[in-house]
Amino acid sequence: MTANADKSAITRRSVLKAGAAAGVAGAFGALSTRGAWAAGSDKPEKEEVKVGFIPLTDCASVVMASVLGIDKKYGIKITPSKEASWPGVRDKLVNGELDAAHVLYGLIYGVHLGVSGPKKDMAVLMTLNNNGQAITLSKKLADKGAVDGPSLAKLMKSEKREYTFAQTFPTGTHAMWLYYWLAANGIDPMKDAKIITVPPPQMVANMRVGNMDGYCVGEPWGHRAIADGIGITAITTQDIWRDHPEKVLGTSAEWVKKYPNTARALTAAVLEAGKWIDASLSNKNKMAETIADKSYVNTSVDVINQRILGRYQNGLGRTWDDPNYMKFYNDGAVNFPYLSDGMWFLTQHKRWGLLKADVDYLAVAKQINQVDLYRDAAGMAKVNVPRDSMRSTKLMDGVVWDGKNPQAYASSFTIKA
């Protein structure tokens, strides 16, 4: 089904019904009674908003906000712009060619501090999704017994050669998940392996021709390796950090300052789209049909919807239902731009030598994460807002991250740059 056909098939009435079904109050605090935008002082300054995306499943809320016409409710028109690579997204955000983008959390932080290209003050409007990435190992490694972290470490010690692993951007989420997982299994990513950067849609093709031993990337490119018989899932990222932050709706601080009402409307529209996706199985299937189109992710619907529904297989015969699959809303828990989430990426940038010295972690997070703007947008979209801007989590190695002492946390790891 094409995106246009899918768009015409989904009536305005079904969208409104789905939105209503998704608006169930939860445990995150009282809902605001504020409605959608109104003409006058709240009117968006810029009506057409060009939002970049990379062909990944987690671009879905940006795409669906446009396809379903949710953007019109907030007085804007979202124009999704398919991009080829994360460096391309970075450059277009910096030079203003894109208004905003579906983008890696750590990319925004890296640009803000000047450690991943041109330095420019940046902004995170909201988190787009939790979970749903994976680390894939080649079938050749699996055939030699390397199917998870411990067995990979054992093989790398016994079979001495150069091992190559790919991530998607040096300061991005996939690099951090890959490094954290390798280090937790005693593999130093800076000394024991060669790390390369590859755009997400090119991961499978590069593994097929033997350019890498493993990679970390967003779906559907983890499942696609299994469907094509060239790789296995060694670990999902939700098993590294359950309900971890992943992509964000990012832009420049300059753009937010110039177009505050537009930024708020854009956030509200994408929030409501995420709510719609998570509202029902039917909506998830419609989303998969839409973004599978060549205009967006360009793959089969089945490759997308298996893992979006929590139906996992590892390529070695194991199948399971994962309750921590990719989520776009989860009663508002997904989308809040927690300060501690942004700070975690800074601690890992410091750990791996991307940041040469400690920064004021909390101050940087407050500069970037637009918490007040998000609260306003959540009120417009009738979305629950957590009471605290920090959260605590225990990662795969048992280490707890709560944002309270980021400098000590960053320096606490045995394996680091």
C-alpha positions in Angstrom: 0.0 0.0 0.0 1.4 3.4 -0.9 1.5 6.3 1.6 -1.1 8.2 -0.5 -3.5 5.2 -0.6 -3.1 4.7 3.1 -3.7 8.4 3.8 -7.0 8.3 1.9 -8.0 5.1 3.6 -7.7 6.6 7.1 -10.7 8.9 7.6 -10.7 11.9 9.8 -13.3 10.2 11.9 -11.0 7.2 12.6 -8.2 9.5 13.6 -10.4 11.3 16.1 -11.7 8.1 17.5 -8.1 6.7 17.9 -7.0 9.9 19.5 -9.9 9.7 22.0 -9.0 6.0 22.7 -5.5 7.0 23.4 -6.3 9.7 25.9 -6.6 7.5 29.0 -5.3 9.1 32.1 -2.4 7.3 33.8 -0.1 7.7 36.7 1.9 10.7 35.5 -0.1 13.5 36.9 -3.2 15.5 36.0 -3.9 16.4 32.4 -4.1 19.9 31.3 -7.5 21.1 30.1 -5.8 23.4 27.5 -7.0 22.9 24.0 -5.3 23.0 20.6 -3.8 26.2 19.2 -6.0 29.3 18.8 -5.6 32.2 16.3 -4.0 35.2 17.9 -1.0 35.2 20.1 -0.7 31.4 20.0 -0.8 31.1 16.2 2.2 29.4 14.7 4.6 31.9 13.2 5.5 29.5 10.5 2.8 27.3 9.0 4.9 24.9 6.9 7.4 22.9 8.8 10.1 20.8 7.0 11.0 17.9 9.3 13.9 15.6 8.3 13.9 11.9 8.9 16.1 8.8 8.3 14.4 5.6 7.0 13.8 3.9 10.3 10.8 2.6 12.1 11.1 5.3 14.8 10.4 8.1 12.3 6.8 7.0 12.5 5.2 9.7 14.7 6.7 12.4 12.5 5.3 10.7 9.3 1.9 9.9 10.8 1.4 13.4 12.1 1.6 14.5 8.5 -0.2 11.6 6.9 -3.1 11.6 9.3 -3.5 15.4 9.1 -2.9 15.8 12.9 -0.6 18.7 12.1 -3.5 20.8 10.7 -5.3 20.6 14.0 -2.4 22.6 15.4 -2.2 25.1 12.6 0.8 23.8 10.8 1.7 21.6 7.8 4.5 19.1 8.4 6.5 18.2 5.3 8.6 15.1 6.0 11.9 15.2 4.2 13.7 11.9 3.7 17.5 12.2 4.4 20.4 9.9 3.5 22.5 10.0 6.6 22.8 11.5 10.1 25.7 13.9 9.1 23.3 15.2 6.4 20.6 15.7 9.0 23.1 17.5 11.3 24.3 19.8 8.5 20.8 20.7 7.4 19.7 21.5 11.0 22.7 23.7 11.5 22.3 25.7 8.3 18.5 25.9 8.6 17.6 23.9 5.5 15.5 21.7 7.9 13.3 23.2 10.5 13.5 20.2 12.7 14.3 16.5 12.5 13.8 13.0 13.8 17.3 12.7 15.1 19.7 10.8 17.4 19.6 12.1 20.9 23.4 12.2 21.2 23.8 14.0 17.9 22.0 17.0 19.2 24.1 17.1 22.3 27.3 16.6 20.2 26.5 19.5 18.0 25.6 21.8 20.9 29.1 21.1 22.4 31.0 21.1 19.1 32.2 17.5 19.4 30.4 16.1 16.3 30.8 18.8 13.7 29.9 22.5 13.6 29.1 23.9 17.0 25.6 25.4 17.3 23.2 25.8 20.2 20.6 23.1 19.8 17.2 22.0 21.3 15.4 18.8 22.1 11.7 19.3 21.9 10.6 15.8 22.9 11.6 12.2 22.9 10.1 10.3 20.0 10.5 6.7 21.2 11.8 4.3 23.7 13.5 1.0 23.0 13.5 -0.9 19.7 17.1 -0.9 18.5 19.4 -4.0 18.4 23.0 -5.1 18.1 23.4 -7.6 15.2 26.3 -10.0 14.7 27.1 -11.5 11.4 26.0 -15.1 10.6 29.7 -15.9 10.1 30.4 -15.0 13.7 27.4 -16.9 14.9 28.5 -20.0 13.1 31.7 -19.7 15.2 29.8 -19.5 18.4 29.6 -15.8 18.9 25.9 -15.2 19.6 26.0 -12.8 22.6 28.4 -10.6 24.5 30.3 -13.3 26.5 30.7 -15.7 23.5 31.8 -12.8 21.3 34.4 -11.8 23.9 35.6 -15.4 24.0 35.9 -15.7 20.2 37.8 -12.3 20.0 40.3 -13.5 22.5 40.9 -16.9 20.8 40.8 -15.8 17.2 43.1 -12.8 16.9 42.2 -10.5 14.0 40.7 -7.1 13.4 37.0 -7.0 14.3 34.9 -4.3 12.7 31.7 -3.0 14.2 29.5 -0.2 12.8 27.4 2.5 14.4 25.5 5.3 12.8 27.0 8.5 14.2 30.0 9.1 16.6 28.0 10.8 19.4 24.7 9.1 18.6 22.6 6.6 20.5 23.8 3.5 18.5 27.4 4.2 19.1 26.7 4.5 22.9 24.7 1.3 23.0 27.4 -0.6 21.1 30.2 0.7 23.2 28.3 0.1 26.5 27.5 -3.4 25.5 31.0 -4.3 24.3 32.6 -2.8 27.5 30.2 -4.6 29.8 31.4 -7.8 28.2 35.1 -6.9 28.7 35.7 -5.7 25.1 37.3 -2.3 24.8 35.7 -0.7 21.7 38.5 1.8 21.4 41.4 -0.8 21.5 40.0 -4.2 20.7 37.9 -3.4 17.7 37.7 -1.1 14.6 34.6 1.1 14.8 33.1 2.5 11.5 30.2 4.8 10.8 27.5 3.6 8.3 24.1 5.2 7.5 21.3 3.0 8.8 19.8 1.8 5.5 23.2 0.7 4.3 24.0 -1.6 7.3 22.5 -4.8 5.9 24.2 -4.4 2.5 27.6 -3.8 4.2 27.2 -6.8 6.4 26.2 -8.9 3.4 29.5 -8.2 1.6 31.5 -8.7 4.7 32.5 -5.2 5.6 31.6 -5.6 9.3 31.3 -8.2 12.0 28.4 -6.5 13.8 26.4 -3.3 14.0 24.0 -1.4 16.1 21.1 0.4 14.4 17.4 1.1 14.7 14.7 -1.1 13.3 13.8 -2.4 10.8 17.5 -3.0 9.9 18.1 -5.5 12.8 15.2 -7.7 11.8 16.0 -7.3 8.1 19.4 -9.0 8.7 17.6 -11.9 10.1 15.0 -12.0 7.3 17.8 -12.0 4.8 19.7 -14.7 6.7 23.0 -12.7 7.1 22.9 -11.8 10.8 21.6 -12.6 14.3 20.4 -10.4 17.1 22.9 -10.6 19.9 21.0 -8.2 22.2 18.2 -5.7 22.0 18.9 -2.2 23.3 16.0 -2.5 25.7 18.0 -5.3 27.3 20.8 -2.8 27.8 18.6 -0.1 29.2 14.8 -0.8 29.6 12.8 2.1 28.2 15.9 4.0 27.1 15.5 7.3 25.3 16.2 6.9 21.6 15.3 9.4 18.8 14.2 12.9 19.6 12.5 15.7 17.8 15.5 18.1 17.5 16.1 21.5 16.1 18.3 24.5 16.8 17.9 26.9 19.8 17.8 29.7 17.2 14.7 28.1 15.5 12.9 27.7 18.8 13.5 31.3 19.8 12.4 32.6 16.4 9.3 30.3 16.1 8.2 29.4 19.7 4.5 28.9 18.8 5.5 26.8 15.8 7.8 24.7 17.9 5.0 24.1 20.4 2.5 23.2 17.7 5.0 20.8 16.1 5.6 19.1 19.4 1.9 18.8 20.1 1.2 17.3 16.7 3.9 14.7 16.9 2.9 13.9 20.5 -0.6 13.2 19.3 0.6 11.0 16.5 2.7 9.0 19.0 -0.4 8.6 21.1 -2.3 7.4 18.0 0.3 4.8 17.1 0.3 3.3 20.6 -3.5 3.3 21.0 -4.2 0.0 19.2 -2.9 -2.9 17.2 -4.9 -1.7 14.2 -3.1 1.7 14.4 0.3 0.0 14.6 -0.5 -2.1 11.5 -1.7 1.0 9.6 1.5 2.8 10.6 3.7 -0.1 9.4 1.8 -0.2 6.1 2.4 3.6 5.7 6.1 3.9 6.6 7.0 0.7 4.7 6.4 2.6 1.5 9.4 3.7 -0.6 8.7 7.3 0.3 9.7 6.5 3.8 11.5 3.3 5.0 11.3 1.3 1.8 11.0 -2.2 3.0 8.3 -4.9 3.5 5.5 -4.3 6.0 6.4 -7.6 7.7 9.9 -6.5 8.4 8.6 -3.5 10.2 5.5 -4.8 12.0 7.0 -7.9 13.7 9.2 -6.0 16.1 6.8 -3.1 16.4 4.4 -5.6 17.8 7.0 -7.1 20.2 7.4 -10.3 18.2 11.1 -11.1 18.2 13.3 -13.8 16.7 17.1 -13.9 17.0 17.9 -15.7 13.8 19.0 -18.8 15.7 15.6 -20.4 16.3 14.6 -18.5 19.4 11.4 -16.5 19.3 9.9 -14.4 22.1 7.3 -11.7 22.9 9.1 -8.7 24.2 7.0 -6.4 26.4 9.6 -3.7 26.0 9.3 -3.2 22.3 9.5 0.2 20.6 7.0 2.6 22.1 6.0 6.0 20.9 3.8 7.2 23.8 3.1 4.8 26.7 0.7 7.2 28.4 3.2 10.1 28.0 6.1 8.3 29.7 8.0 8.1 26.4 8.0 11.7 25.3 9.1 13.8 28.2 12.6 15.3 27.6 14.1 14.1 30.9 17.1 16.1 31.9 18.8 12.9 33.2 18.4 11.2 29.8 20.4 14.0 28.1 22.9 14.0 30.8 23.5 10.3 30.4 24.7 10.8 26.8 27.1 13.5 28.0 28.6 11.0 30.6 29.2 8.5 27.8 30.7 11.2 25.6 33.1 11.9 28.4 33.7 8.3 29.0 34.8 7.6 25.4 36.9 10.7 25.0 34.5 12.6 22.8 34.4 15.3 25.5 37.9 16.0 26.7 36.8 17.4 30.1 33.7 17.3 32.4 31.0 19.9 31.7 28.2 21.2 33.9 26.0 18.2 32.9 22.8 19.6 34.4 23.2 23.1 33.0 23.8 21.7 29.5 20.8 19.5 29.7 18.7 22.5 30.8 19.9 24.5 27.9 19.1 21.8 25.3 15.9 20.0 26.6 12.9 22.4 26.2 11.0 21.2 29.3 8.8 24.2 29.6 7.8 24.2 25.9 7.2 20.5 26.1 4.8 21.0 29.1 2.8 23.5 27.1 2.6 21.3 24.1 1.6 18.3 26.3 -1.2 20.5 27.6 -2.4 21.2 24.1 -2.3 17.5 23.2 -3.8 16.4 26.5 -0.8 14.3 27.4 0.3 13.3 30.8 3.5 14.9 32.1 5.8 13.3 34.7 6.3 15.3 37.9 10.1 15.0 37.9 12.5 16.0 35.2 15.0 13.3 36.4 14.5 9.5 36.4 16.4 6.5 37.6 17.3 3.3 35.8 19.5 0.2 36.2 21.4 -0.7 33.1 22.5 -4.2 32.0 25.6 -4.3 34.2 23.6 -3.4 37.3 25.0 0.1 37.4 22.3 2.7 38.4 22.0 6.0 36.6 19.9 8.7 38.2 21.6 11.9 37.2 22.6 12.9 40.7 26.4 12.7 40.4 27.2 12.7 36.6 30.9 13.5 37.0 31.5 10.5 39.3 29.4 8.3 37.1 31.3 9.2 34.0 34.6 8.4 35.6 33.5 5.2 37.4 33.8 2.8 34.5 36.8 0.4 34.3 36.8 0.4 30.5 36.9 3.9 29.1 39.0 6.1 26.8 
